[in-house]
Amino acid sequence: MPTSLPVRRRQLLAGTAGAIAAAPLATWSGVAAAQAKPLPAYAAWKDADSLIVHSSSTLETKRSAMGSSLITPSDRLYIRNNLPAPPEAIVADRDAWQVAFDGVSTPATLTLGQLKAIDVTTVATVLQCSGNGRGFFPHKPSGTPWKVGAAGCVLWSGVPLRSVIEALGGSRSGMLYLTGTGGEKLPEGVDPLSVVVERSVPIAALKDAVLAWEMNGAPLSLAHGGPLRLVLPGYQGVNNVKYVKRISLSATESQAKIMSHGYRMTPMGEKANPNQASVLLMNVKSWINSPLPVEGGKLGAGTTQILGVAFSGAGPIKRVEVSVDGGKTWRDAKLVGPDLGPFAWRQFVLQANLPAGTHVLASRATDAAGNVQPQQREENTAGYGNNSWADHSLSVVTA
């Protein structure tokens, strides 16, 4: 709403002053200007004090705003759009939204209202941009320099996609991929495949996939893909297609550029191509959210609670270790809070004594499949998939 923007701008500027006092000086190189940007109109309902506005399509949750609760509030959750958000009109009559299904025995186009009559489920998942942690890459990849805030843990409600496929007679034989197509308006005069948001994942993802119309107990907002979003638990955010208008089961991947050349783990010095690994499942990852460094000040020495989150796309978290000396020694942290399933993140806590001095806090997660969070990032041109525990560590000074 245009009339709310001046108020939001004042809130954002007010929040900036407090953030400067609380954040490390290093984080303010190149970020202070972004802090001055107002919330975009389609996300004006967000909590401006909890977000870094990189651009109208990229909003990051501040590390200090992650909180100590399991579910990320909707008004603090990050935003990443590959295309401008569609007009608000598409959520005016939610049940009228249509989705086409093919690669099934009985291809059909169903309305959201019809989908609601088929089945319903709720799942908690980590939603994370594949570029989360890009800001730590030394070669400064193009794209948003996210640190940790392009991620959150949310509750989705909707219809299990497998139930819809079963209602349409099941999958045709030989189908190897599940493809979702977004409903954003495409620019005129260009090849649709060059810009459309269309992603393919292995057909095995059908087991857990959900067509979600609700997030955190409320109708899915336009900012997060409403009225309907394809949710693929365990997969990086780009595969969770917003404004989904088509679901296709096929023998081959989509030929859209965002699939064939976009979101590939491209080695340094090379150009993206379809032979490189695609950004699909999230890797095992964790980071600490408290205590945080204080610019211009020091934390109180003594006993403190070190809090953070851990998750993996390959399975539930089984162990988190915490170091207060930059990885020289490690102690097992305690997993706390409810376990909301293998796709949600787990909170962890370690009580530690931090005497006066400088301490490098780090966390290292292990999932049920035996994957251990590595010390170093996997170098790649676009800055995807950074789960380095060293990159995500924090240096705090106590007195």
Solvent accessible surface area in square Angstrom, and as a share of the most:
residue,aa,sasa,rsa
1,M,154,0.69
2,P,111,0.70
3,T,113,0.66
4,S,36,0.24
5,L,40,0.20
6,P,61,0.38
7,V,67,0.39
8,R,47,0.17
9,R,97,0.35
10,R,150,0.55
11,Q,74,0.33
12,L,1,0.01
13,L,91,0.45
14,A,71,0.55
15,G,15,0.15
16,T,18,0.11
17,A,68,0.53
18,G,46,0.44
19,A,16,0.12
20,I,88,0.45
21,A,64,0.50
22,A,53,0.41
23,A,23,0.18
24,P,38,0.24
25,L,127,0.63
26,A,87,0.68
27,T,44,0.26
28,W,30,0.11
29,S,94,0.61
30,G,74,0.72
31,V,25,0.15
32,A,49,0.38
33,A,79,0.61
34,A,9,0.07
35,Q,4,0.02
36,A,52,0.40
37,K,84,0.36
38,P,49,0.31
39,L,3,0.02
40,P,18,0.12
41,A,59,0.46
42,Y,38,0.15
43,A,0,0.00
44,A,9,0.07
45,W,101,0.35
46,K,0,0.00
47,D,40,0.21
48,A,1,0.01
49,D,70,0.36
50,S,6,0.04
51,L,0,0.00
52,I,24,0.12
53,V,2,0.01
54,H,25,0.11
55,S,42,0.27
56,S,76,0.49
57,S,32,0.20
58,T,7,0.04
59,L,0,0.00
60,E,5,0.02
61,T,1,0.01
62,K,20,0.09
63,R,43,0.16
64,S,75,0.48
65,A,12,0.09
66,M,20,0.09
67,G,46,0.45
68,S,77,0.50
69,S,82,0.53
70,L,15,0.08
71,I,45,0.23
72,T,10,0.06
73,P,62,0.39
74,S,30,0.19
75,D,52,0.27
76,R,75,0.27
77,L,0,0.00
78,Y,10,0.04
79,I,1,0.01
80,R,76,0.28
81,N,7,0.04
82,N,56,0.29
83,L,23,0.12
84,P,108,0.68
85,A,26,0.20
86,P,8,0.05
87,P,85,0.54
88,E,101,0.45
89,A,74,0.57
90,I,36,0.18
91,V,24,0.14
92,A,88,0.68
93,D,91,0.47
94,R,62,0.23
95,D,66,0.34
96,A,53,0.41
97,W,39,0.14
98,Q,107,0.48
99,V,0,0.00
100,A,36,0.28
101,F,3,0.01
102,D,38,0.20
103,G,6,0.06
104,V,1,0.01
105,S,68,0.44
106,T,79,0.46
107,P,83,0.52
108,A,32,0.25
109,T,76,0.44
110,L,25,0.13
111,T,36,0.21
112,L,1,0.00
113,G,28,0.27
114,Q,94,0.42
115,L,0,0.00
116,K,85,0.36
117,A,92,0.72
118,I,59,0.30
119,D,59,0.30
120,V,96,0.55
121,T,45,0.26
122,T,83,0.49
123,V,31,0.18
124,A,5,0.04
125,T,4,0.02
126,V,4,0.03
127,L,4,0.02
128,Q,4,0.02
129,C,7,0.04
130,S,2,0.01
131,G,0,0.00
132,N,2,0.01
133,G,0,0.00
134,R,20,0.07
135,G,26,0.25
136,F,47,0.19
137,F,5,0.02
138,P,93,0.59
139,H,66,0.29
140,K,172,0.73
141,P,17,0.10
142,S,103,0.67
143,G,53,0.51
144,T,20,0.11
145,P,73,0.46
146,W,1,0.00
147,K,65,0.27
148,V,2,0.01
149,G,0,0.00
150,A,0,0.00
151,A,0,0.00
152,G,0,0.00
153,C,0,0.00
154,V,0,0.00
155,L,60,0.30
156,W,0,0.00
157,S,18,0.12
158,G,0,0.00
159,V,0,0.00
160,P,6,0.04
161,L,0,0.00
162,R,108,0.40
163,S,18,0.12
164,V,0,0.00
165,I,6,0.03
166,E,120,0.54
167,A,66,0.51
168,L,16,0.08
169,G,51,0.49
170,G,19,0.18
171,S,53,0.34
172,R,139,0.51
173,S,109,0.70
174,G,53,0.51
175,M,35,0.16
176,L,106,0.53
177,Y,55,0.21
178,L,1,0.00
179,T,8,0.05
180,G,0,0.00
181,T,8,0.05
182,G,2,0.02
183,G,19,0.18
184,E,14,0.06
185,K,151,0.64
186,L,49,0.24
187,P,69,0.43
188,E,154,0.69
189,G,87,0.84
190,V,71,0.41
191,D,85,0.44
192,P,77,0.48
193,L,80,0.40
194,S,49,0.32
195,V,44,0.26
196,V,13,0.08
197,V,9,0.05
198,E,18,0.08
199,R,4,0.02
200,S,1,0.01
201,V,2,0.01
202,P,53,0.34
203,I,50,0.25
204,A,80,0.62
205,A,9,0.07
206,L,26,0.13
207,K,141,0.60
208,D,47,0.24
209,A,0,0.00
210,V,5,0.03
211,L,0,0.00
212,A,0,0.00
213,W,34,0.12
214,E,53,0.24
215,M,8,0.04
216,N,40,0.20
217,G,64,0.62
218,A,50,0.39
219,P,87,0.54
220,L,0,0.00
221,S,25,0.16
222,L,9,0.05
223,A,0,0.00
224,H,2,0.01
225,G,0,0.00
226,G,0,0.00
227,P,0,0.00
228,L,0,0.00
229,R,10,0.04
230,L,2,0.01
231,V,1,0.00
232,L,3,0.02
233,P,9,0.05
234,G,2,0.02
235,Y,21,0.08
236,Q,6,0.03
237,G,7,0.07
238,V,17,0.10
239,N,1,0.01
240,N,6,0.03
241,V,3,0.01
242,K,18,0.08
243,Y,1,0.00
244,V,0,0.00
245,K,94,0.40
246,R,95,0.35
247,I,1,0.00
248,S,11,0.07
249,L,3,0.02
250,S,27,0.18
251,A,49,0.38
252,T,90,0.53
253,E,55,0.24
254,S,13,0.08
255,Q,129,0.57
256,A,0,0.00
257,K,119,0.51
258,I,24,0.12
259,M,1,0.00
260,S,18,0.12
261,H,81,0.36
262,G,20,0.19
263,Y,20,0.08
264,R,12,0.04
265,M,35,0.16
266,T,5,0.03
267,P,57,0.36
268,M,91,0.41
269,G,85,0.82
270,E,91,0.41
271,K,180,0.76
272,A,38,0.29
273,N,47,0.24
274,P,72,0.45
275,N,144,0.74
276,Q,20,0.09
277,A,67,0.52
278,S,19,0.12
279,V,8,0.04
280,L,47,0.23
281,L,93,0.46
282,M,5,0.02
283,N,56,0.29
284,V,6,0.04
285,K,3,0.01
286,S,0,0.00
287,W,1,0.00
288,I,2,0.01
289,N,12,0.06
290,S,42,0.27
291,P,16,0.10
292,L,40,0.20
293,P,19,0.12
294,V,63,0.36
295,E,66,0.30
296,G,83,0.80
297,G,34,0.33
298,K,130,0.55
299,L,38,0.19
300,G,65,0.62
301,A,47,0.36
302,G,23,0.23
303,T,96,0.56
304,T,34,0.20
305,Q,83,0.37
306,I,0,0.00
307,L,54,0.27
308,G,4,0.04
309,V,9,0.05
310,A,0,0.00
311,F,2,0.01
312,S,5,0.03
313,G,7,0.07
314,A,51,0.40
315,G,13,0.12
316,P,50,0.31
317,I,8,0.04
318,K,131,0.56
319,R,115,0.42
320,V,1,0.00
321,E,12,0.06
322,V,2,0.01
323,S,2,0.01
324,V,46,0.26
325,D,48,0.25
326,G,31,0.30
327,G,19,0.19
328,K,175,0.74
329,T,86,0.50
330,W,54,0.19
331,R,136,0.50
332,D,84,0.43
333,A,17,0.13
334,K,129,0.55
335,L,49,0.25
336,V,42,0.24
337,G,46,0.44
338,P,83,0.52
339,D,91,0.47
340,L,65,0.32
341,G,25,0.24
342,P,59,0.37
343,F,43,0.18
344,A,6,0.05
345,W,6,0.02
346,R,34,0.13
347,Q,20,0.09
348,F,1,0.00
349,V,19,0.11
350,L,13,0.06
351,Q,106,0.47
352,A,5,0.04
353,N,99,0.51
354,L,3,0.02
355,P,76,0.48
356,A,73,0.56
357,G,31,0.30
358,T,90,0.52
359,H,22,0.10
360,V,54,0.31
361,L,0,0.00
362,A,1,0.01
363,S,5,0.03
364,R,54,0.20
365,A,0,0.00
366,T,25,0.14
367,D,3,0.01
368,A,53,0.41
369,A,69,0.53
370,G,51,0.49
371,N,66,0.34
372,V,81,0.47
373,Q,1,0.01
374,P,52,0.33
375,Q,92,0.41
376,Q,109,0.48
377,R,48,0.18
378,E,108,0.48
379,E,77,0.35
380,N,2,0.01
381,T,57,0.33
382,A,28,0.22
383,G,0,0.00
384,Y,20,0.08
385,G,11,0.10
386,N,1,0.00
387,N,12,0.06
388,S,1,0.00
389,W,21,0.07
390,A,35,0.28
391,D,25,0.13
392,H,4,0.02
393,S,31,0.20
394,L,17,0.09
395,S,60,0.38
396,V,1,0.00
397,V,59,0.34
398,T,5,0.03
399,A,72,0.56
